[in-house]
Amino acid sequence: MTEHETNIDFADLPTPSEGFLATLFITVRKVARSRAFYSEVLGGKVVLEENPCMVKLANSWIIMNPGGPPTPDKPDISVVNYEPGDTTSIFLNLRVADIDTCYREWSDRGANFLTPPIDRGAEIRCYMRDPDGYLIEVGQSTGILSGHLAAKRPEDLPG
């Protein structure tokens, strides 16, 4: 393969034969670092290495590229790097069959979890960050399978 050829896994491209499917696009500072995280730590399959990078993650895809200026199809909108901090308005949610195994395996591969898994009644969950600081929830449904929901937050209770 020459330096101008791109290795594409055509069979795993997110191309529905009907209707649509959902993918998640994230702006990353270093494509190679993020590609390694989503493929090597979380076990995804690299479908396209860059421009944009696509990683099939279970039954979904993470699409990654650096930010950039407005384009003709999104005039006046710049894609900018995420600035990690102590607030977020969006995060990736991974539902797993065995949270203890995922926590152990992904930690061994370098995942940075905020806490170990915590039993919240309806589910057991924990959070980690990817190399750019994006928040990722990892959860296993438990109590919700028998109708046990999470406790309401005090601000959600009436008066």
C-alpha positions as CSV (number, residue, x, y, z in Angstrom):
1,M,0.0,0.0,0.0
2,T,1.3,3.4,-0.9
3,E,1.3,6.4,1.5
4,H,-1.8,7.8,-0.3
5,E,-3.9,4.6,-0.1
6,T,-6.3,4.2,2.8
7,N,-7.2,0.9,4.5
8,I,-11.0,0.9,4.8
9,D,-13.0,-2.0,6.3
10,F,-15.9,-1.6,3.9
11,A,-18.0,-4.3,5.6
12,D,-18.0,-2.4,8.9
13,L,-18.7,1.1,7.6
14,P,-21.7,2.7,9.2
15,T,-23.8,2.5,6.0
16,P,-27.4,1.3,6.6
17,S,-29.2,-0.5,3.8
18,E,-32.5,1.2,4.9
19,G,-33.6,3.7,7.5
20,F,-30.7,5.1,9.6
21,L,-28.3,4.3,12.4
22,A,-26.7,6.5,15.0
23,T,-23.0,7.2,15.3
24,L,-21.2,9.5,17.7
25,F,-18.8,12.1,16.4
26,I,-16.2,13.5,18.8
27,T,-13.6,16.2,18.3
28,V,-10.2,14.9,19.3
29,R,-6.8,16.5,19.7
30,K,-4.8,13.5,18.6
31,V,-6.5,11.0,16.3
32,A,-4.0,8.2,16.9
33,R,-4.2,8.5,20.7
34,S,-8.0,8.4,20.6
35,R,-8.1,5.6,18.0
36,A,-5.9,3.5,20.3
37,F,-8.1,4.2,23.3
38,Y,-11.4,3.1,21.6
39,S,-9.8,0.1,19.8
40,E,-7.2,-1.1,22.2
41,V,-8.7,-0.2,25.6
42,L,-12.4,-0.7,24.8
43,G,-11.9,-3.3,22.2
44,G,-13.4,-1.6,19.2
45,K,-12.6,-2.3,15.6
46,V,-10.8,0.3,13.5
47,V,-12.9,0.7,10.3
48,L,-11.1,3.8,9.0
49,E,-7.8,5.1,10.5
50,E,-8.3,8.8,9.8
51,N,-10.0,11.6,7.9
52,P,-12.2,10.8,9.8
53,C,-11.2,8.0,12.0
54,M,-14.0,5.5,12.5
55,V,-14.1,2.8,15.2
56,K,-16.9,0.2,15.4
57,L,-17.6,-0.1,19.1
58,A,-20.0,-3.1,19.7
59,N,-23.1,-2.2,17.7
60,S,-22.2,1.5,17.2
61,W,-19.5,3.7,15.8
62,I,-17.3,6.5,17.2
63,I,-16.2,8.9,14.5
64,M,-13.2,11.1,15.4
65,N,-11.5,14.0,13.8
66,P,-9.7,17.2,14.9
67,G,-11.7,20.4,15.0
68,G,-11.9,22.9,12.2
69,P,-13.4,26.1,10.8
70,P,-16.9,26.4,9.2
71,T,-17.6,24.5,6.0
72,P,-20.2,25.1,3.3
73,D,-22.6,22.6,4.9
74,K,-22.2,24.1,8.4
75,P,-21.6,27.8,7.7
76,D,-20.7,29.9,10.8
77,I,-20.1,26.8,12.9
78,S,-16.6,25.8,14.0
79,V,-15.9,22.4,15.5
80,V,-13.8,23.0,18.6
81,N,-11.9,20.8,21.1
82,Y,-13.8,19.7,24.2
83,E,-12.5,21.4,27.3
84,P,-12.8,18.9,30.1
85,G,-13.7,20.1,33.6
86,D,-16.2,19.4,36.3
87,T,-19.3,19.9,34.1
88,T,-20.6,18.1,31.0
89,S,-23.8,18.2,28.9
90,I,-23.3,15.0,26.9
91,F,-21.5,11.7,27.4
92,L,-21.2,8.3,25.9
93,N,-23.2,5.6,27.7
94,L,-21.9,2.0,27.4
95,R,-24.3,-0.7,28.6
96,V,-22.4,-3.8,29.5
97,A,-23.3,-7.4,30.5
98,D,-20.7,-7.7,33.2
99,I,-19.4,-4.4,34.7
100,D,-16.9,-6.0,37.0
101,T,-15.2,-7.7,34.1
102,C,-15.2,-4.6,32.0
103,Y,-13.9,-2.4,34.9
104,R,-11.0,-4.9,35.5
105,E,-10.1,-5.4,31.8
106,W,-10.4,-1.8,30.8
107,S,-8.5,-0.6,33.8
108,D,-5.7,-3.1,33.0
109,R,-5.6,-1.7,29.5
110,G,-5.2,1.9,30.8
111,A,-8.8,3.2,31.3
112,N,-9.0,6.1,33.8
113,F,-12.1,5.4,35.9
114,L,-13.3,8.1,38.3
115,T,-14.5,5.5,40.8
116,P,-15.0,1.7,40.9
117,P,-18.5,0.5,40.0
118,I,-21.2,1.7,42.4
119,D,-24.6,-0.1,42.9
120,R,-27.3,2.5,42.3
121,G,-30.2,0.2,42.8
122,A,-31.5,0.2,39.2
123,E,-28.0,-0.3,37.9
124,I,-24.4,-0.7,38.7
125,R,-22.3,2.1,37.1
126,C,-19.1,4.0,37.0
127,Y,-17.5,6.6,34.8
128,M,-14.2,7.0,33.0
129,R,-12.7,9.6,30.7
130,D,-11.2,9.1,27.3
131,P,-7.8,10.7,26.3
132,D,-9.5,14.1,25.5
133,G,-11.5,14.1,28.7
134,Y,-14.9,13.0,27.4
135,L,-17.0,11.4,30.1
136,I,-18.0,7.8,29.4
137,E,-20.6,6.1,31.6
138,V,-20.3,2.3,32.0
139,G,-23.4,0.7,33.4
140,Q,-24.9,-2.7,33.9
141,S,-28.7,-3.0,34.3
142,T,-29.6,-4.8,37.5
143,G,-32.6,-3.7,39.6
144,I,-34.3,-2.1,36.7
145,L,-34.7,-5.6,35.2
146,S,-37.2,-6.3,38.0
147,G,-38.8,-2.9,38.1
148,H,-36.5,-1.3,40.7
149,L,-35.8,2.2,39.6
150,A,-33.1,4.6,40.9
151,A,-34.1,6.8,43.9
152,K,-35.4,10.3,42.9
153,R,-33.1,13.2,43.5
154,P,-34.3,15.6,46.2
155,E,-34.9,18.4,43.7
156,D,-37.3,16.1,41.7
157,L,-39.5,15.5,44.7
158,P,-42.7,17.6,45.1
159,G,-42.7,20.6,47.4
